[in-house]
């Protein structure tokens, strides 16, 4: 079993930056990849970024060049550095891990981008 907890959300001005953290506890050796998703009001949850166990990254087109996903070797922590934030980035951000035989989700952290 793996449990996840996100932190680092808050209120930021357009053009500002935030770094989100995801702490993974449990059988982290079984994590294949770590992902960030987000859900804005009235919208479906959407993919934001992925960090594969081998170090490969992937980003949604909407955040490419502005967001960076990173982690530590034992997969216990994952980060999402968000730069040049836009009002359209306002959402609850969720950490997700894909494991052998399943997946796990955190409860989310709210990011609000507003002047």
C-alpha positions in Angstrom: 0.0 0.0 0.0 1.2 3.5 -0.9 -0.4 6.7 0.6 0.2 10.2 -0.9 0.0 13.7 0.6 0.3 16.9 -1.5 1.4 20.3 -0.1 2.5 23.7 -1.3 -0.7 25.1 -2.8 -1.9 28.6 -2.2 -2.7 32.0 -3.7 -0.3 33.4 -6.2 -0.3 36.3 -8.7 -0.3 35.8 -12.4 3.3 35.3 -13.5 4.3 34.0 -10.1 5.7 30.6 -9.1 4.8 27.8 -6.7 6.3 24.4 -5.9 4.0 21.6 -5.0 5.3 18.5 -3.1 4.0 15.0 -3.0 5.1 12.7 -0.2 4.7 9.0 -0.7 4.6 6.5 2.1 4.5 2.7 2.1 5.8 0.4 -0.6 7.4 3.1 -2.7 9.7 0.6 -4.4 6.7 -0.6 -6.4 6.1 2.8 -8.0 6.4 2.8 -11.8 5.7 6.5 -12.3 4.4 9.5 -10.5 2.0 12.0 -12.0 0.3 15.3 -11.4 -3.3 15.9 -12.4 -5.5 18.9 -11.8 -9.2 19.6 -11.7 -10.7 23.1 -12.2 -14.3 23.9 -11.3 -16.7 22.4 -13.7 -14.0 20.4 -15.6 -12.8 16.9 -15.7 -9.6 15.9 -14.0 -6.8 16.4 -16.5 -3.2 15.2 -16.9 -0.5 17.7 -16.1 2.9 16.0 -15.8 4.5 12.5 -15.4 7.8 11.3 -14.1 8.7 7.8 -15.1 10.9 5.5 -12.9 13.7 5.8 -15.4 13.7 9.6 -15.3 11.7 10.4 -18.4 9.2 13.2 -18.2 6.0 14.1 -20.1 3.9 17.2 -19.9 0.5 18.4 -21.1 0.8 21.0 -23.9 -0.8 23.6 -21.7 2.0 23.6 -19.1 5.0 22.6 -21.3 7.9 25.0 -20.8 6.4 26.4 -17.6 6.1 23.4 -15.2 8.8 20.9 -14.2 8.3 17.6 -12.5 11.1 16.1 -10.4 11.7 13.5 -7.7 14.1 11.6 -5.6 15.7 8.2 -6.4 13.7 6.3 -3.8 10.5 7.7 -5.1 9.4 8.9 -1.7 9.0 12.6 -2.9 7.9 14.2 -6.1 7.7 17.9 -6.9 6.0 20.1 -9.4 7.7 23.4 -10.0 5.2 25.8 -11.5 6.5 29.0 -13.1 4.7 31.8 -15.1 1.4 30.8 -13.6 -1.8 31.9 -15.3 -5.4 32.2 -14.1 -6.2 29.2 -16.2 -3.9 27.1 -13.9 -6.3 27.6 -11.0 -7.3 24.1 -9.9 -7.0 21.5 -7.3 -3.8 19.6 -8.0 -3.5 15.9 -7.3 -0.6 13.6 -7.0 -1.0 10.1 -8.5 1.3 7.1 -8.6 1.0 4.0 -10.8 2.0 0.8 -9.0 2.3 -2.9 -9.9 -1.4 -3.9 -9.8 -2.9 -0.6 -9.0 -2.6 3.1 -8.4 -2.9 5.6 -5.5 -4.2 9.2 -5.3 -3.7 12.1 -2.8 -6.5 14.3 -1.7 -5.3 17.4 -3.6 -3.9 20.9 -2.9 -5.6 24.1 -4.1 -3.7 26.5 -6.4 -5.4 29.8 -7.0 -3.8 32.2 -9.5 -5.4 35.7 -9.2 -4.4 39.3 -9.0 
